[in-house]
Amino acid sequence: MSKLVSNTKRFNRKFFCSLAICLALSHNAIAASGEEGSNLASQATHLPAEATQLPSEPTSLLVDQSSPYKMIQGAAKHTFQRFANEQQAIKANPNLLKDIVREELMPYINYKYSAFKVIGKHLKKTTDEERRAFVPVFREYLVTSYAQVFTLYDNQAVEFAPERSFEGKRIVAVGSRIIMPGRDNIDVSFKVRLNKKTKHWQAFDMVAEGVSLLDSKQAELGSIIRQKGLPYVTELLKRKSTRDIVFKNRAAKDKNTAVEKEQQG
């Protein structure tokens, strides 16, 4: 990625680092449960009109969605303003992160389009009722996934690719690079899609080091849908979406500190 420009705003650094970590962790989230098949290659799928014509949710007027670049950074700004304002409450109840993600981030994610992409080639084998049941559950699964990952950021710096012309385009990739001291940097691209009716841009996928979140989810869940059906996957994700948010790194750090003190004593 050439001619990257630095953005020094702290909330934007946290936002992009967190989502990149999310992609890395989500890639194996379902596989860890041992319930899906293996070696399923992800496949590109043309979505039917049903997938692209789902009604859009009303979105906040605080973020400019007329530009894919402004939308990404605007959503980051308001999300992390909430994190900063409610820091003490979040420490007392980490599940508040889910509420913040729902209210500040999800209005700018086209989760409906993403859900149909995940179903992929199995769409014709599902019913309208099954798909309508799957979409909101998939949304809550994303909420929990993002909320959990937002506990892992560590203030890494990020550089953004300069804005390019997007006139006449329906899908645009917003590029960034996460600076990892002492390690290889991570290139992350966020795919955003224009809604022709509302003229709003919304994110639907992100790609870190060439790995697509949507392709990964399609590969992980595809064999389960084929073998056990979409309703089974809906219930599987419903269970996962109800999990509590936990500051795992903090707990591990506290445990290590306690062990060190015990050894020194």
N, C-alpha and C positions, 0 to 999 in steps of 0.2 A: 504494500500500500504506500503510494508516494505522496509526498507533500502533506503529511499529517499535521494537523494543527492542535496545539494543546488547549485544553479547557481547564481552568483552575478552580471551577466551582466544586466544592466538596461533595454536594449531594449528587452531582452528575457522576463523579468518580465512583461513588458507592453504588449507584444504580447500575452502571454498566458492568462493574466487577461482579456484583451479585448475580446478575442475569447470566453472565458467562459461567460462573461457578454452577449455577442452576443447570445449564446445559450439560456440563460435565457430569454432574451427579444424576440428573434425570435419565441420562443415557442408559444407566443400569438399574434404575429404581424398580422397575417391574421385574427385571431378570432376577433380582435378589430374592423375590418371593418364591421362585422355583415353580411358578404356575404356567409359564408360557413355553412355547416351542423354541427351538434354536435354529440358527442358520437360515433365517428367512430374510431374503434380500428385499430391501425397500424398493417400491415401484412407483413411478409417476402415474397419477390417475387424473383423468379429466372429470371434473365434478359436474353433476347434473344441475339443471336450473334450480331445483329444490334447495341445493346447498348454497347457492350464491344469492338467492332471492329471499332468504330469511330476513325478517324485519330487524332493523338495527335498533340497539338500545339508545335512549337519549344520553348524550355525553355532556360532561362538564364544559361550561363556557370559559373556564379558566385557562384551558390549553388550546393553542392555535392548531387546529387539525387541517388547515389549508396547505400545509407543507409537511412532508414526512420527516424532515430534519427538526423543524420546530416542535412537532408533535412528540417526538422521542425525548427531546430535552425538556419540554414543558411538563410531560408526565413525570419525569425524574424529579424535577424541581418540587412539585407539589407533594409527591410521595415522601420525599425526604424531609420536607418541612413538617409533615405530620409525624415522622419518626422523631425529629428533634423536639417537637412540642410535647410529645407524649412519652418521652424516654423513660421516665420513672414508672409510669403506669405499665409500660411494656415489660419492664424488668419484673414487675410484680405479677403480671399476667401476660406471658408471651403470646397467647392466642389473640391478643389485640392486633397483632401483626396481620392476621387474616382480615380483620375489618378494614385496616388501612389499605391492604392490597385490593380488596373488593371495591372500595370507594375511590381510590386515587389512581390505581393502575389498570384494573380490568376494563373500565370504559374505553380504553385505548387499545385493547387487544381484541381482535376479531376471533374470539374463541369458537364461534359457530362454524366459521369457515375452516378453522383448524381441526375441529372435531370431525367434520366430514372428510377432510384429507386423511385423518388417522384411520377412519373406517376404510377408506380407499376402495380397492377393487371389490370389497364385500358389500358395497352399498346396495346392489341389486338383490342381494339375499336377505336384506333387512326390510322391516315394515316401517311405515311412517310413524307408527306409535313407538316402535323401538328406538328410532332415531330421535324423536322428540324427548324421550326419556333419557337418552344418552347425553345430549348436548348440555343440559344444566349440571349434570354430574361431572362431566369432563371439565366444565368451568370451575367447579369447586375443587376438583383435583388439582387444577393449575393454581388456584388460590393457595391451597395448602403447600404445594411444591415451592412456589415463589416465596411464601411467608417463611418457610423453614430455611430456605437458602439466604434470606435477608439477615439471618443471624450469623452468617459466616464471613461477611465482608471485613476487610482489614485495611481500608484506606489506600489501596493501590491507586496509582495515577493512571489516567487514560488519555489517549490522544484520539481525536476525531478526524475523519477524512473531511476535506472541505466540501461544502454543499455543491452539488452539480444540478444542471437543469433537469427537471423531471416533467417538463411540458409534454403532453401527449402520452405519458406512460401510465400504466395501470398498477404496475408493481415496481417498487424501488428498493434497493438495498442500501441501508445507512451503515457505513463502515466505521469501525473503531479499532483501536489497538490498546490492550491492557498491558501496562508496564509492570513486569514481575522482577523485582530486584534479585539478582543472583540466579535467575531462571530464565527460560525462553519466554519472550513476550507472547501474548495470545491475541490473535486476530479474530475479531467478532463482527459479524454482519447481521443487522436486523432487517428482516424483510417486512415491508409495509405495503398495504394494498389500498387502492382508492375505491371508495364506494361511489358508484356513478350517480346514485340518487341523492345522497347527502353531500357529496363532494368532500367527505372527510377521509383522512388517512388513518388506518389502524394497523398495528403490528399483528402478524400471524405466524411468524417463524423467526428463529435466529440460528445462525451458523457459526460455530466456533472451530477454527482450524479445519474447515471443510466438512465438519460434521453437523448435519441438520437435525434440529430437535424433532421436527415433524417426521422426517424420514426414520429417525430412530424409534419414535413412538409407533409409527406404522409397522415397522419391522417387529417390535416387541409384542404388540397387541394383535397383529394380523393373524397369527396362527391360533390364538385363543378364540378370536371371533370365528375363524373357520371351523375349529373343532367343537366349541361350546356355545357359540352364538353371541350376538351383541348383548342380550340381557345379562348374560353371565359376566361379561366385561364391565357392564354398567354397575353391577353389584360389587365387583372387585374394586373398582375405582371409588365407589361410594364409601367403602370401608376405609380405604386409604385416605380419603379426603377428611375423615373425621378425626384423624390422629392429632394429638396435641402438638403444639410447637414447642421445641425444647432448645435451649442454648447449649448444645452439646460441647462445643469448643470450650465454653466457660466452665462447664461442669468438669471436663477433663483437666483443664488447667488448675482448677481448685483442688482436684484430687491429687494431681502431681505435686502441687505445692505442699499439701498435707503430708504426702509421703516423704518429700525432701526434709520437711521439718522434723518428722519422726526419726528419720535416719540421722539427722544432725544432732538430735537430742539424745 
